[in-house]
């Protein structure tokens, strides 16, 4: 979920969004888990880790990561934890509010960003590299909507979504 998506969902600008978990926000309903994604570190091709086959969460202590301004801390923690498993702080770099800002900060070498596996296929930029984080928990995805906007239309969309992803997840 690009950072701006969360604000659009909370404001009602988006009716339903496909988001990563956890979301534990009052006023939002979360249902219909679709799939799980591996977590990768998105880095500049100039970064020392760009030539590695994989890294571990502990390696994030030697990276500067972007800081999302428009998502809850629990969601940010999935990709850019505050501390490594041994307790070392993970340095913060540029604050970003949109996916484009994150891409710019990373591709220019200002910071790194934890992401799901999908952007590696979608953003094959020559200035970006994607390195698996082997011990990162997988990221789960689901649909979310404002509880106040619950309606037959939303339930119909959720059912169609569930029916469409069911064969892929079996």
MDTraj code that builds the backbone (N, CA, C; nanometers):
import mdtraj as md
import numpy as np

residues = "UNK UNK UNK UNK UNK UNK UNK UNK UNK UNK UNK UNK UNK UNK UNK UNK UNK UNK UNK UNK UNK UNK UNK UNK UNK UNK UNK UNK UNK UNK UNK UNK UNK UNK UNK UNK UNK UNK UNK UNK UNK UNK UNK UNK UNK UNK UNK UNK UNK UNK UNK UNK UNK UNK UNK UNK UNK UNK UNK UNK UNK UNK UNK UNK UNK UNK UNK UNK UNK UNK UNK UNK UNK UNK UNK UNK UNK UNK UNK UNK UNK UNK UNK UNK UNK UNK UNK UNK UNK UNK UNK UNK UNK UNK UNK UNK UNK UNK UNK UNK UNK UNK UNK UNK UNK UNK UNK UNK UNK UNK UNK UNK UNK UNK UNK UNK UNK UNK UNK UNK UNK UNK UNK UNK UNK UNK UNK UNK UNK UNK UNK UNK UNK UNK UNK UNK UNK UNK UNK UNK UNK UNK UNK UNK UNK UNK UNK UNK UNK UNK UNK UNK UNK UNK UNK UNK UNK UNK UNK UNK UNK UNK UNK UNK UNK UNK UNK UNK UNK UNK".split()
xyz = np.array([
    [0.0854, -0.1169, 0.0000],
    [0.0000, 0.0000, 0.0000],
    [0.0893, 0.1222, 0.0000],
    [0.0866, 0.2025, -0.1046],
    [0.1624, 0.3270, -0.1026],
    [0.1181, 0.4134, 0.0146],
    [0.2119, 0.4918, 0.0721],
    [0.1786, 0.5674, 0.1915],
    [0.0527, 0.6526, 0.1810],
    [0.0266, 0.7190, 0.0689],
    [-0.0906, 0.8040, 0.0555],
    [-0.2222, 0.7288, 0.0588],
    [-0.2187, 0.5992, 0.0319],
    [-0.3402, 0.5186, 0.0300],
    [-0.4071, 0.5144, 0.1668],
    [-0.3281, 0.5060, 0.2721],
    [-0.3839, 0.4967, 0.4065],
    [-0.4661, 0.6210, 0.4400],
    [-0.4119, 0.7390, 0.4131],
    [-0.4852, 0.8631, 0.4394],
    [-0.6113, 0.8722, 0.3562],
    [-0.6042, 0.8288, 0.2321],
    [-0.7218, 0.8311, 0.1445],
    [-0.8293, 0.7361, 0.1937],
    [-0.7892, 0.6241, 0.2506],
    [-0.8842, 0.5284, 0.3066],
    [-0.9510, 0.5878, 0.4304],
    [-0.8712, 0.6431, 0.5213],
    [-0.9251, 0.7004, 0.6450],
    [-1.0185, 0.8185, 0.6168],
    [-0.9883, 0.8976, 0.5138],
    [-1.0695, 1.0154, 0.4839],
    [-1.1982, 0.9797, 0.4103],
    [-1.2057, 0.8599, 0.3555],
    [-1.3225, 0.8201, 0.2788],
    [-1.3065, 0.8447, 0.1295],
    [-1.1921, 0.9003, 0.0890],
    [-1.1657, 0.9224, -0.0533],
    [-1.1624, 0.7898, -0.1286],
    [-1.1105, 0.6853, -0.0632],
    [-1.1138, 0.5490, -0.1175],
    [-1.2216, 0.4712, -0.0447],
    [-1.2993, 0.3947, -0.1189],
    [-1.4029, 0.3135, -0.0566],
    [-1.3480, 0.1871, 0.0061],
    [-1.2597, 0.1186, -0.0655],
    [-1.1970, -0.0054, -0.0203],
    [-1.0522, -0.0011, -0.0679],
    [-0.9607, -0.0497, 0.0139],
    [-0.8195, -0.0527, -0.0251],
    [-0.7606, -0.1901, 0.0044],
    [-0.6650, -0.2290, -0.0767],
    [-0.5882, -0.3517, -0.0562],
    [-0.4641, -0.3090, 0.0206],
    [-0.4521, -0.3524, 0.1457],
    [-0.3502, -0.3007, 0.2365],
    [-0.2709, -0.4128, 0.3014],
    [-0.1514, -0.3793, 0.3503],
    [-0.0756, -0.4776, 0.4259],
    [-0.1144, -0.4674, 0.5722],
    [-0.0951, -0.5774, 0.6414],
    [-0.1313, -0.5854, 0.7825],
    [-0.0056, -0.5708, 0.8685],
    [-0.0171, -0.5256, 0.9902],
    [-0.1412, -0.5136, 1.0671],
    [-0.2049, -0.3752, 1.0515],
    [-0.3358, -0.3756, 1.0552],
    [-0.4128, -0.2524, 1.0716],
    [-0.5019, -0.2759, 1.1922],
    [-0.4848, -0.1940, 1.2907],
    [-0.5678, -0.2016, 1.4102],
    [-0.6133, -0.0599, 1.4411],
    [-0.6928, -0.0057, 1.3527],
    [-0.7371, 0.1325, 1.3636],
    [-0.8867, 0.1373, 1.3882],
    [-0.9290, 0.2167, 1.4846],
    [-1.0728, 0.2324, 1.5059],
    [-1.1395, 0.2860, 1.3792],
    [-1.2564, 0.2346, 1.3502],
    [-1.3313, 0.2833, 1.2355],
    [-1.2996, 0.2159, 1.1039],
    [-1.2069, 0.1191, 1.1048],
    [-1.1762, 0.0457, 0.9825],
    [-1.2104, -0.1012, 1.0010],
    [-1.2675, -0.1604, 0.8974],
    [-1.2953, -0.3032, 0.8941],
    [-1.1914, -0.3672, 0.8039],
    [-1.1345, -0.4773, 0.8490],
    [-1.0322, -0.5482, 0.7714],
    [-1.0799, -0.6908, 0.7516],
    [-1.0860, -0.7361, 0.6251],
    [-1.1323, -0.8710, 0.5916],
    [-1.0649, -0.9182, 0.4630],
    [-1.0915, -1.0407, 0.4317],
    [-1.0530, -1.0998, 0.3023],
    [-0.9025, -1.0951, 0.2776],
    [-0.8283, -1.1644, 0.3615],
    [-0.6840, -1.1741, 0.3390],
    [-0.6591, -1.2381, 0.2030],
    [-0.5718, -1.1757, 0.1248],
    [-0.5505, -1.2237, -0.0115],
    [-0.4258, -1.3094, -0.0268],
    [-0.3144, -1.2639, 0.0277],
    [-0.1898, -1.3373, 0.0075],
    [-0.0830, -1.2860, 0.1033],
    [0.0315, -1.3514, 0.0999],
    [0.1477, -1.3085, 0.1778],
    [0.2615, -1.2797, 0.0807],
    [0.3416, -1.1805, 0.1152],
    [0.4554, -1.1415, 0.0313],
    [0.5838, -1.1459, 0.1122],
    [0.6913, -1.1824, 0.0464],
    [0.8231, -1.1722, 0.1087],
    [0.8582, -1.0243, 0.1257],
    [0.9440, -0.9943, 0.2221],
    [0.9898, -0.8569, 0.2437],
    [1.1317, -0.8447, 0.1882],
    [1.1525, -0.7399, 0.1097],
    [1.2814, -0.7116, 0.0466],
    [1.3300, -0.5743, 0.0909],
    [1.4593, -0.5497, 0.0770],
    [1.5132, -0.4163, 0.0984],
    [1.5341, -0.3532, -0.0383],
    [1.4657, -0.2414, -0.0621],
    [1.4821, -0.1652, -0.1857],
    [1.5954, -0.0657, -0.1613],
    [1.6979, -0.0722, -0.2457],
    [1.8166, 0.0101, -0.2271],
    [1.8653, 0.0646, -0.3602],
    [1.9493, 0.1647, -0.3520],
    [2.0170, 0.2154, -0.4713],
    [2.1162, 0.1101, -0.5191],
    [2.1379, 0.1019, -0.6489],
    [2.2362, 0.0066, -0.7011],
    [2.3771, 0.0397, -0.6520],
    [2.3975, 0.1608, -0.6020],
    [2.5280, 0.2013, -0.5481],
    [2.5471, 0.1575, -0.4029],
    [2.4419, 0.1130, -0.3365],
    [2.4500, 0.0727, -0.1958],
    [2.5364, -0.0523, -0.1832],
    [2.6167, -0.0629, -0.0757],
    [2.7010, -0.1827, -0.0587],
    [2.6246, -0.3149, -0.0572],
    [2.4981, -0.3143, -0.0155],
    [2.4205, -0.4384, -0.0113],
    [2.3646, -0.4783, -0.1478],
    [2.3758, -0.3922, -0.2473],
    [2.3135, -0.4185, -0.3782],
    [2.3681, -0.5449, -0.4451],
    [2.4883, -0.5818, -0.4127],
    [2.5485, -0.7005, -0.4760],
    [2.5259, -0.8281, -0.3944],
    [2.4655, -0.8149, -0.2791],
    [2.4394, -0.9320, -0.1956],
    [2.3195, -1.0106, -0.2488],
    [2.3215, -1.1399, -0.2242],
    [2.2066, -1.2227, -0.2613],
    [2.0925, -1.2058, -0.1622],
    [2.1250, -1.1760, -0.0367],
    [2.0240, -1.1584, 0.0671],
    [2.0883, -1.0887, 0.1864],
    [2.0021, -1.0347, 0.2738],
    [2.0485, -0.9774, 0.3997],
    [1.9602, -1.0316, 0.5116],
    [1.9949, -0.9934, 0.6352],
    [1.9150, -1.0303, 0.7527],
    [1.8662, -0.9023, 0.8192],
    [1.7653, -0.9125, 0.9027],
    [1.7126, -0.7956, 0.9729],
    [1.8218, -0.7210, 1.0498],
    [1.9167, -0.7922, 1.1024],
    [2.0256, -0.7278, 1.1773],
    [2.1028, -0.6288, 1.0904],
    [2.1107, -0.6561, 0.9600],
    [2.1825, -0.5677, 0.8682],
    [2.1178, -0.4301, 0.8557],
    [1.9899, -0.4187, 0.8900],
    [1.9225, -0.2892, 0.8797],
    [1.9840, -0.1862, 0.9739],
    [2.0536, -0.2302, 1.0776],
    [2.1210, -0.1374, 1.1684],
    [2.2307, -0.0579, 1.1002],
    [2.2748, -0.1049, 0.9839],
    [2.3780, -0.0350, 0.9077],
    [2.3199, 0.0418, 0.7892],
    [2.1891, 0.0536, 0.7848],
    [2.1200, 0.1234, 0.6763],
    [2.0459, 0.2449, 0.7317],
    [2.0218, 0.3401, 0.6466],
    [1.9307, 0.4499, 0.6778],
    [1.8035, 0.4210, 0.6007],
    [1.6907, 0.4156, 0.6703],
    [1.5644, 0.3830, 0.6043],
    [1.4754, 0.5064, 0.5969],
    [1.3885, 0.5088, 0.4964],
    [1.2904, 0.6176, 0.4873],
    [1.1948, 0.6058, 0.6053],
    [1.1336, 0.7163, 0.6391],
    [1.0346, 0.7156, 0.7459],
    [0.9012, 0.7594, 0.6882],
    [0.8025, 0.6695, 0.6936],
    [0.6702, 0.7005, 0.6418],
    [0.5976, 0.7989, 0.7326],
    [0.5477, 0.9074, 0.6760],
    [0.4752, 1.0080, 0.7543],
    [0.3255, 0.9842, 0.7547],
    [0.2752, 0.9015, 0.6651],
    [0.1300, 0.8944, 0.6492],
    [0.0714, 0.7570, 0.6804],
    [0.1460, 0.6742, 0.7525],
    [0.0941, 0.5430, 0.7914],
    [0.1186, 0.5223, 0.9407],
    [0.0372, 0.4396, 1.0050],
    [0.0581, 0.4126, 1.1477],
    [0.1910, 0.3404, 1.1728],
    [0.2456, 0.3618, 1.2915],
    [0.3737, 0.3010, 1.3283],
    [0.3707, 0.1493, 1.3161],
    [0.2568, 0.0863, 1.3473],
    [0.2493, -0.0605, 1.3393],
    [0.2676, -0.1091, 1.1959],
    [0.2195, -0.0318, 1.0995],
    [0.2367, -0.0702, 0.9596],
    [0.3795, -0.0403, 0.9129],
    [0.4356, 0.0704, 0.9587],
    [0.5735, 0.1072, 0.9245],
    [0.6712, 0.0016, 0.9761],
    [0.6429, -0.0514, 1.0932],
    [0.7309, -0.1492, 1.1576],
    [0.7466, -0.2768, 1.0750],
    [0.6480, -0.3103, 0.9929],
    [0.6554, -0.4306, 0.9084],
    [0.7764, -0.4225, 0.8155],
    [0.8016, -0.3043, 0.7605],
    [0.9075, -0.2895, 0.6615],
    [1.0326, -0.2209, 0.7136],
    [1.0141, -0.1236, 0.7996],
    [1.1262, -0.0433, 0.8480],
    [1.1248, -0.0410, 1.0006],
    [1.1670, -0.1521, 1.0621],
    [1.1614, -0.1587, 1.2076],
    [1.2510, -0.0528, 1.2727],
    [1.2168, -0.0156, 1.3933],
    [1.2947, 0.0848, 1.4689],
    [1.4242, 0.0259, 1.5234],
    [1.4246, -0.1063, 1.5457],
    [1.5419, -0.1724, 1.6031],
    [1.5660, -0.3063, 1.5346],
    [1.6910, -0.3465, 1.5323],
    [1.7260, -0.4786, 1.4806],
    [1.6923, -0.5833, 1.5865],
    [1.6961, -0.7105, 1.5532],
    [1.6679, -0.8137, 1.6531],
    [1.7578, -0.8057, 1.7776],
    [1.8819, -0.7583, 1.7622],
    [1.9712, -0.7476, 1.8783],
    [1.9508, -0.6174, 1.9557],
    [1.8624, -0.5299, 1.9063],
    [1.8329, -0.4053, 1.9766],
    [1.9019, -0.2812, 1.9222],
    [1.9837, -0.2971, 1.8176],
    [2.0483, -0.1784, 1.7588],
    [1.9438, -0.0912, 1.6912],
    [1.9554, 0.0409, 1.7044],
    [1.8595, 0.1276, 1.6352],
    [1.8805, 0.1220, 1.4839],
    [1.7720, 0.1356, 1.4105],
    [1.7776, 0.1445, 1.2645],
    [1.7641, 0.2930, 1.2308],
    [1.8706, 0.3542, 1.1770],
    [1.8681, 0.4985, 1.1499],
    [1.7572, 0.5380, 1.0524],
    [1.6980, 0.6537, 1.0780],
    [1.5925, 0.7090, 0.9931],
    [1.6506, 0.8153, 0.9017],
    [1.5983, 0.8196, 0.7802],
    [1.6404, 0.9190, 0.6822],
    [1.5241, 1.0081, 0.6453],
    [1.5092, 1.0363, 0.5165],
    [1.4041, 1.1277, 0.4728],
    [1.2648, 1.0786, 0.5112],
    [1.1807, 1.1729, 0.5518],
    [1.0407, 1.1404, 0.5751],
    [0.9695, 1.1457, 0.4410],
    [0.8873, 1.0435, 0.4153],
    [0.8153, 1.0360, 0.2877],
    [0.6664, 1.0196, 0.3147],
    [0.5874, 1.0806, 0.2290],
    [0.4415, 1.0692, 0.2396],
    [0.3809, 0.9914, 0.1244],
    [0.4571, 0.9746, 0.0160],
    [0.4048, 0.9060, -0.1018],
    [0.5055, 0.8014, -0.1505],
    [0.4556, 0.7105, -0.2308],
    [0.5419, 0.6084, -0.2899],
    [0.6475, 0.6734, -0.3787],
    [0.6095, 0.7771, -0.4536],
    [0.7054, 0.8459, -0.5413],
    [0.8185, 0.9061, -0.4603],
    [0.7872, 0.9632, -0.3438],
    [0.8919, 1.0193, -0.2581],
    [0.9859, 0.9092, -0.2092],
    [0.9306, 0.7935, -0.1748],
    [1.0145, 0.6814, -0.1307],
    [1.1052, 0.6343, -0.2447],
    [1.0487, 0.6192, -0.3644],
    [1.1286, 0.5775, -0.4797],
    [1.2419, 0.6762, -0.5064],
    [1.2126, 0.8051, -0.4988],
    [1.3146, 0.9075, -0.5229],
    [1.4253, 0.9033, -0.4184],
    [1.3863, 0.8923, -0.2903],
    [1.4862, 0.8888, -0.1830],
    [1.5766, 0.7669, -0.1968],
    [1.5189, 0.6537, -0.2317],
    [1.5979, 0.5309, -0.2430],
    [1.6834, 0.5322, -0.3696],
    [1.6254, 0.5657, -0.4825],
    [1.7016, 0.5600, -0.6071],
    [1.8171, 0.6605, -0.6084],
    [1.8037, 0.7700, -0.5326],
    [1.9114, 0.8689, -0.5254],
    [2.0176, 0.8322, -0.4215],
    [1.9946, 0.7248, -0.3454],
    [2.0913, 0.6804, -0.2464],
    [2.0784, 0.7478, -0.1108],
    [1.9739, 0.8278, -0.0894],
    [1.9558, 0.8951, 0.0394],
    [1.9145, 0.7993, 0.1493],
    [1.8474, 0.6905, 0.1125],
    [1.7943, 0.5981, 0.2126],
    [1.7627, 0.4648, 0.1458],
    [1.7201, 0.3700, 0.2283],
    [1.6719, 0.2406, 0.1820],
    [1.5266, 0.2275, 0.2273],
    [1.4571, 0.1253, 0.1792],
    [1.3181, 0.1048, 0.2220],
    [1.2835, -0.0427, 0.2142],
    [1.2244, -0.0936, 0.3204],
    [1.1701, -0.2275, 0.3158],
    [1.0414, -0.2247, 0.2350],
    [1.0245, -0.3230, 0.1482],
    [0.9062, -0.3295, 0.0608],
    [0.8649, -0.4759, 0.0447],
    [0.7451, -0.4966, -0.0076],
    [0.7043, -0.6326, -0.0423],
    [0.7730, -0.6735, -0.1726],
    [0.7601, -0.7988, -0.2076],
    [0.8265, -0.8505, -0.3271],
    [0.7709, -0.7912, -0.4569],
    [0.6458, -0.7471, -0.4570],
    [0.5819, -0.7015, -0.5807],
    [0.6537, -0.5845, -0.6499],
    [0.6994, -0.4823, -0.5785],
    [0.7677, -0.3723, -0.6486],
    [0.8925, -0.4133, -0.7252],
    [0.9563, -0.5208, -0.6864],
    [1.0748, -0.5656, -0.7608],
    [1.0402, -0.5969, -0.9059],
    [0.9184, -0.6449, -0.9292],
    [0.8738, -0.6720, -1.0660],
    [0.8187, -0.5472, -1.1340],
    [0.7574, -0.4603, -1.0556],
    [0.6898, -0.3436, -1.1121],
    [0.7810, -0.2232, -1.1344],
    [0.8890, -0.2147, -1.0595],
    [0.9782, -0.0986, -1.0659],
    [1.1201, -0.1429, -1.0959],
    [1.1392, -0.1979, -1.2121],
    [1.2712, -0.2459, -1.2535],
    [1.3531, -0.1274, -1.3063],
    [1.3753, -0.0298, -1.2206],
    [1.4537, 0.0877, -1.2582],
    [1.6019, 0.0522, -1.2559],
    [1.6798, 0.1090, -1.3455],
    [1.8233, 0.0784, -1.3444],
    [1.8942, 0.1289, -1.2179],
    [1.8336, 0.2227, -1.1469],
    [1.8967, 0.2776, -1.0258],
    [1.8553, 0.2048, -0.8981],
    [1.7667, 0.1048, -0.9090],
    [1.7177, 0.0328, -0.7914],
    [1.7622, -0.1130, -0.7907],
    [1.7843, -0.1637, -0.6699],
    [1.8096, -0.3065, -0.6494],
    [1.7183, -0.3530, -0.5366],
    [1.6816, -0.4791, -0.5381],
    [1.5940, -0.5382, -0.4374],
    [1.6627, -0.6617, -0.3813],
    [1.6822, -0.6629, -0.2488],
    [1.7542, -0.7713, -0.1838],
    [1.6627, -0.8361, -0.0799],
    [1.6419, -0.9685, -0.0869],
    [1.5562, -1.0346, 0.0125],
    [1.6114, -1.0196, 0.1545],
    [1.5196, -1.0014, 0.2496],
    [1.5545, -1.0023, 0.3921],
    [1.5094, -1.1384, 0.4433],
    [1.6031, -1.2300, 0.4555],
    [1.5696, -1.3709, 0.4741],
    [1.4952, -1.4025, 0.6039],
    [1.5187, -1.3263, 0.7095],
    [1.4529, -1.3575, 0.8361],
    [1.3371, -1.2639, 0.8685],
    [1.2960, -1.1829, 0.7722],
    [1.1800, -1.0952, 0.7934],
    [1.0519, -1.1782, 0.7831],
    [0.9572, -1.1553, 0.8735],
    [0.8287, -1.2245, 0.8597],
    [0.7614, -1.1830, 0.7286],
    [0.6837, -1.2730, 0.6709],
    [0.6109, -1.2361, 0.5493],
    [0.5088, -1.1281, 0.5823],
    [0.4733, -1.0545, 0.4817],
    [0.3755, -0.9474, 0.4939],
    [0.2419, -0.9985, 0.4393],
    [0.1366, -0.9885, 0.5189],
    [0.0042, -1.0333, 0.4764],
    [-0.0771, -0.9145, 0.4257],
    [-0.1574, -0.9389, 0.3236],
    [-0.2399, -0.8376, 0.2593],
    [-0.3878, -0.8691, 0.2792],
    [-0.4699, -0.7639, 0.2887],
    [-0.6143, -0.7812, 0.3063],
    [-0.6861, -0.6574, 0.2540],
    [-0.8169, -0.6676, 0.2467],
    [-0.8993, -0.5519, 0.2117],
    [-0.9393, -0.4789, 0.3387],
    [-0.9475, -0.3463, 0.3296],
    [-0.9925, -0.2649, 0.4428],
    [-1.0836, -0.1550, 0.3904],
    [-1.1796, -0.1160, 0.4746],
    [-1.2698, -0.0067, 0.4403],
    [-1.3181, 0.0582, 0.5679],
    [-1.3689, 0.1809, 0.5521],
    [-1.4253, 0.2504, 0.6669],
    [-1.5515, 0.1776, 0.7102],
    [-1.5585, 0.1436, 0.8377],
    [-1.6736, 0.0716, 0.8914],
    [-1.8021, 0.1509, 0.8671],
    [-1.7939, 0.2817, 0.8753],
    [-1.9110, 0.3666, 0.8526],
    [-1.9617, 0.3564, 0.7087],
    [-1.8778, 0.3115, 0.6168],
    [-1.9166, 0.2983, 0.4761],
    [-1.9576, 0.1557, 0.4402],
    [-1.9756, 0.0703, 0.5419],
    [-2.0169, -0.0679, 0.5172],
    [-2.1498, -0.0669, 0.4411],
    [-2.1556, -0.1443, 0.3341],
    [-2.2760, -0.1442, 0.2511],
    [-2.2813, -0.2717, 0.1684],
    [-2.3960, -0.2993, 0.1065],
    [-2.4033, -0.4144, 0.0156],
    [-2.3022, -0.4037, -0.0996],
    [-2.2737, -0.2818, -0.1441],
    [-2.1765, -0.2633, -0.2516],
    [-2.0367, -0.3070, -0.2051],
    [-1.9977, -0.2661, -0.0854],
    [-1.8680, -0.3068, -0.0307],
    [-1.8638, -0.4587, -0.0155],
    [-1.9703, -0.5168, 0.0402],
    [-1.9728, -0.6624, 0.0590],
    [-1.9682, -0.7372, -0.0740],
    [-2.0322, -0.6809, -0.1758],
    [-2.0258, -0.7409, -0.3092],
    [-1.8841, -0.7377, -0.3651],
    [-1.8157, -0.6255, -0.3438],
    [-1.6774, -0.6142, -0.3897],
    [-1.5886, -0.7146, -0.3155],
    [-1.6063, -0.7237, -0.1837],
    [-1.5262, -0.8160, -0.1035],
    [-1.5506, -0.9601, -0.1488],
    [-1.6753, -0.9943, -0.1765],
    [-1.7053, -1.1296, -0.2231],
    [-1.6394, -1.1567, -0.3584],
    [-1.6494, -1.0608, -0.4510],
    [-1.5870, -1.0785, -0.5827],
    [-1.4354, -1.0924, -0.5681],
    [-1.3772, -1.0129, -0.4819],
    [-1.2338, -1.0196, -0.4555],
    [-1.1969, -1.1564, -0.3987],
    [-1.2707, -1.1993, -0.2984],
    [-1.2440, -1.3281, -0.2342],
    [-1.2566, -1.4423, -0.3347],
    [-1.3605, -1.4367, -0.4173],
    [-1.3795, -1.5416, -0.5189],
    [-1.2634, -1.5404, -0.6195],
    [-1.2132, -1.4212, -0.6533],
    [-1.1067, -1.4104, -0.7528],
    [-0.9727, -1.4591, -0.6987],
    [-0.9445, -1.4332, -0.5707],
    [-0.8132, -1.4725, -0.5162],
    [-0.8142, -1.6131, -0.4583],
    [-0.9318, -1.6701, -0.4330],
    [-0.9379, -1.8032, -0.3723],
    [-0.8599, -1.9077, -0.4516],
    [-0.8743, -1.9164, -0.5849],
    [-0.7965, -2.0175, -0.6575],
    [-0.6466, -1.9956, -0.6465],
    [-0.6041, -1.8692, -0.6364],
    [-0.4607, -1.8394, -0.6292],
    [-0.4017, -1.8746, -0.4940],
    [-0.4846, -1.8771, -0.3894],
    [-0.4330, -1.9025, -0.2559],
    [-0.4519, -2.0473, -0.2109],
    [-0.5141, -2.1295, -0.2938],
    [-0.5372, -2.2698, -0.2548],
    [-0.4241, -2.3582, -0.2974],
])
top = md.Topology()
chain = top.add_chain()
for i, resn in enumerate(residues, 1):
    res = top.add_residue(resn, chain, resSeq=i)
    for name in ("N", "CA", "C"):
        top.add_atom(name, md.element.get_by_symbol(name[0]), res)
traj = md.Trajectory(xyz[None], top)
